[in-house]
Amino acid sequence: MTKIIPVILSGGAGSRLWPLSKQAAPKQLLPLITNQTMVQETAARFQGPEFADPVFVCNALHMQAIDKQMRQMNQTVGAFIVEPVARNTAPCAVIAACHALVQDDEALVLLVPADHHVKRPADFRAAIMRAVPAAQQGRLVTFGIEPDGPEIGYGYIARGKALYDGAYEVDAFREKPDLETAKSYLAAGGFAWNGGIFLFAPETFIQESEAHAGDIARQAKKAYAAVKPEGNVYYLDKDLFGLCPSESIDYAVMEHTEKAAVVPCDIGWNDIGSFTALQAARAEINSDDQGNAVSSNVMLESVSNSLVQTDSLPISVIGLSDVAVIVHEGEVMVVSLDQAQSVKNIVNRLKETGDTDRL
């Protein structure tokens, strides 16, 4: 049986969920939806004979926390690959492919973010198994999330001709659309959200990255080759890895390769990228009769479709709809859910003013 190595990318800051998500404890380390943290939920999806122990790509600040959380769930870790600086997902994908070739040159790499919520993990695993033949045949497979509405916060994948039942060529990757364009995609059919999840044979990915993102491929390969492992920890050299151009796997490779394939899947996916997404995911699990997702110490009056959470002071909210009210570690955030993407602007302003202790 071909093994699948889950490579879990855990370098995100989750700045749109500030102040819940902070630099020392970003969203993937928090139990945002269930009693498990998001990184624990992610690792738990890949337990079974077809999967190798997960590999984590993270920074040094979070490695011990991830290790502790894996021990709590009795999950063995294949390796920690420690990024000295953030360089987006394309260099990480090359590093993951290099690592897989050393560990098992017949294995496939499943590249997944640590901070996504999947309501139906069994359906996700079934989609992964549908993708295996395409990856074995030299395709770089992405997973197209079945849209449940005209979302403007995600990129889209246009499906091409069938490779076999359940897998297709990629006709095109489309940038985040405006609302009317998103509606036209859904009306036309054959479009899926780009969830940023990939399955590939490592040698194929390295070849395609060399062809379409040569600077990234060369520098990332140098950085991995220079590593001297300390147990299961691989510390990338700051100077070598820092020379990698910072680029996403989509822009660097997937939008240029002729080997892209897509496996559509309906798995109850949510990237929890904003308070809007968090409210929706929480409300599906446990909400009041007005669609509110709340924590303890909260009192509401004429409030609907809102997220209200506090870790300390009691909160009372009256006469509001579609808002997030968050009290966390001495910080207060009140935001209309239709402006939830703008939370990142506050984070940027704190950085600009040097008020980084609050981050």
MOUR-V944758 format. One record per residue. N is the residue number from 1. OMEGA is omega as a letter, one per 40 degrees, with the letter a starting at -180 (999 if undefined). BURIAL is # if it has 16 or more other C-alpha atoms within 10 Angstrom, else .. D_CENTER is the distance of its C-alpha to the mean C-alpha in Angstrom with 2 decimals. Layout:
N OMEGA BURIAL D_CENTER
N OMEGA BURIAL D_CENTER
//
This chain:
1 i . 27.02
2 i . 24.32
3 i # 21.79
4 i # 18.05
5 i # 16.35
6 i # 12.80
7 a # 11.28
8 a # 8.48
9 a # 7.05
10 a # 7.92
11 a # 9.41
12 a # 8.10
13 i # 11.05
14 a # 10.17
15 i # 13.48
16 i # 13.67
17 i # 14.09
18 e # 16.93
19 i # 19.15
20 a # 17.22
21 a # 14.53
22 a # 16.48
23 a # 16.44
24 a . 17.97
25 a # 15.79
26 a # 12.41
27 a # 10.61
28 i # 8.91
29 a # 12.60
30 i # 14.00
31 a . 15.21
32 a # 14.18
33 a # 14.82
34 i . 16.87
35 i . 18.87
36 i # 16.19
37 a # 13.56
38 i # 9.91
39 i # 9.86
40 i # 13.11
41 a # 12.03
42 a # 9.49
43 a # 12.42
44 i # 14.88
45 a # 13.71
46 i # 14.98
47 a . 18.42
48 a . 21.25
49 a . 23.62
50 a . 21.56
51 i # 18.83
52 i # 19.52
53 a # 18.52
54 i # 14.94
55 a # 14.55
56 i # 12.52
57 a # 12.02
58 i # 12.55
59 a # 15.36
60 a # 18.69
61 a . 18.47
62 a # 15.85
63 a # 17.01
64 i . 19.80
65 i . 17.88
66 i # 15.40
67 i . 18.57
68 a . 20.36
69 i # 17.82
70 i # 17.85
71 i . 21.64
72 a . 21.77
73 i . 20.48
74 i . 22.58
75 i # 19.78
76 i . 20.95
77 i # 18.70
78 i # 19.40
79 i # 18.69
80 i # 17.15
81 a # 16.75
82 i # 17.24
83 i # 16.49
84 i # 19.50
85 i # 18.05
86 a # 14.78
87 i # 14.96
88 a # 11.71
89 a # 10.23
90 i # 13.59
91 i # 15.55
92 i # 13.05
93 i # 13.28
94 i # 17.05
95 i # 17.22
96 i # 15.46
97 i # 17.99
98 a # 20.82
99 a # 20.10
100 i # 20.03
101 i # 23.31
102 a . 24.93
103 a . 23.90
104 a . 24.56
105 i . 25.29
106 a # 25.26
107 i # 21.77
108 i # 18.76
109 i # 15.36
110 a # 12.28
111 a # 9.31
112 i # 6.07
113 a # 2.92
114 a # 5.18
115 i # 4.77
116 i # 5.06
117 i # 8.83
118 a # 10.93
119 a . 14.60
120 a . 16.13
121 i # 14.86
122 i . 18.18
123 i . 17.68
124 i # 14.34
125 i # 16.32
126 i . 19.07
127 i # 17.02
128 a # 16.02
129 i . 19.75
130 a # 20.71
131 a # 18.74
132 a # 20.47
133 i . 23.74
134 i # 22.26
135 i # 20.44
136 i # 23.73
137 i . 25.60
138 i # 23.85
139 i # 21.18
140 a # 17.69
141 i # 15.98
142 a # 13.08
143 a # 12.47
144 a # 13.82
145 i # 13.01
146 a # 16.44
147 i # 16.94
148 i . 18.68
149 a . 19.94
150 a # 20.29
151 i # 17.04
152 a # 17.35
153 a . 13.97
154 i # 12.28
155 a # 13.63
156 i # 15.67
157 i # 16.81
158 a # 20.55
159 i # 21.74
160 a # 24.71
161 a . 27.27
162 i . 26.69
163 i . 26.43
164 a . 27.16
165 i . 26.57
166 i . 22.90
167 a # 21.82
168 i # 22.57
169 i # 22.85
170 i # 20.70
171 a # 23.21
172 i # 21.18
173 a # 17.93
174 i # 18.53
175 i . 17.38
176 a # 16.52
177 i # 19.92
178 a . 22.42
179 a . 23.30
180 i . 26.20
181 i . 24.37
182 i # 21.59
183 a . 24.50
184 i . 26.14
185 a # 23.18
186 i # 23.29
187 a . 27.07
188 a . 27.16
189 i . 24.86
190 i # 23.01
191 i # 19.94
192 i # 16.41
193 i # 13.20
194 a # 10.98
195 i # 7.67
196 i # 6.68
197 a . 7.66
198 i # 10.98
199 a # 14.09
200 i # 16.99
201 a # 20.12
202 a # 19.84
203 i # 23.20
204 a # 22.40
205 i # 19.30
206 i # 21.41
207 a . 24.19
208 i # 22.22
209 i # 20.67
210 a # 24.25
211 a . 25.54
212 a # 23.21
213 a # 21.83
214 a # 24.66
215 i . 24.38
216 a # 20.81
217 a # 21.79
218 a # 25.02
219 i # 23.81
220 i # 20.80
221 i # 23.24
222 a # 25.73
223 i # 23.40
224 a # 22.56
225 a . 26.26
226 a . 27.41
227 i . 25.53
228 a . 27.86
229 i . 25.96
230 a . 26.89
231 i . 26.58
232 a . 23.02
233 a # 21.77
234 i # 21.45
235 i # 21.90
236 i # 21.40
237 a # 24.30
238 a . 23.65
239 a . 26.15
240 a # 25.11
241 a # 21.34
242 i # 21.96
243 i . 23.82
244 i # 20.83
245 i # 20.20
246 a # 16.89
247 i # 15.30
248 i # 12.24
249 i # 12.57
250 a # 13.32
251 a . 16.11
252 a # 17.42
253 a # 17.74
254 a # 16.55
255 a # 18.63
256 a # 21.63
257 i # 21.86
258 a . 24.19
259 a # 22.47
260 i # 19.39
261 i # 19.21
262 i # 17.30
263 i # 17.33
264 i # 17.25
265 i # 16.07
266 a # 16.59
267 a # 14.53
268 a # 14.21
269 i # 10.58
270 a # 9.39
271 i # 6.34
272 a # 8.84
273 a # 8.91
274 i # 12.66
275 i # 15.65
276 i # 16.40
277 a . 13.39
278 i # 14.12
279 a # 17.77
280 a # 17.34
281 i # 15.39
282 a # 17.92
283 i # 20.84
284 a . 20.26
285 a . 20.71
286 i . 23.44
287 i # 25.10
288 a . 28.68
289 i . 30.81
290 i . 29.71
291 i # 25.98
292 i # 25.38
293 a # 22.87
294 i # 24.67
295 i . 25.11
296 a . 28.56
297 a . 30.99
298 i . 30.32
299 a . 33.09
300 i . 32.69
301 a . 35.38
302 i . 34.89
303 i # 31.11
304 i # 28.73
305 a # 25.08
306 i # 24.04
307 a # 21.89
308 a # 24.23
309 i # 23.45
310 i # 25.49
311 a . 25.71
312 a . 29.31
313 i . 31.57
314 i . 32.36
315 i # 31.13
316 a . 33.25
317 a . 32.10
318 i . 34.58
319 i . 34.57
320 i . 31.03
321 i # 28.52
322 i # 24.87
323 i # 24.26
324 i # 22.17
325 a # 24.41
326 i # 22.83
327 a # 24.94
328 i # 23.23
329 i . 24.94
330 i . 27.64
331 i . 25.56
332 i . 25.93
333 i . 23.68
334 a . 25.09
335 i # 23.36
336 a # 23.99
337 i # 20.95
338 i . 21.71
339 a . 21.37
340 i # 18.20
341 a # 16.49
342 i . 19.48
343 i # 18.58
344 i # 17.07
345 i . 20.65
346 i . 22.05
347 i # 19.85
348 i . 21.07
349 i . 24.60
350 i . 24.47
351 a . 23.54
352 a . 26.35
353 i . 28.87
354 a . 28.08
355 a . 27.31
356 i . 24.45
357 a . 25.66
358 a . 24.17
359 999 # 20.65
//
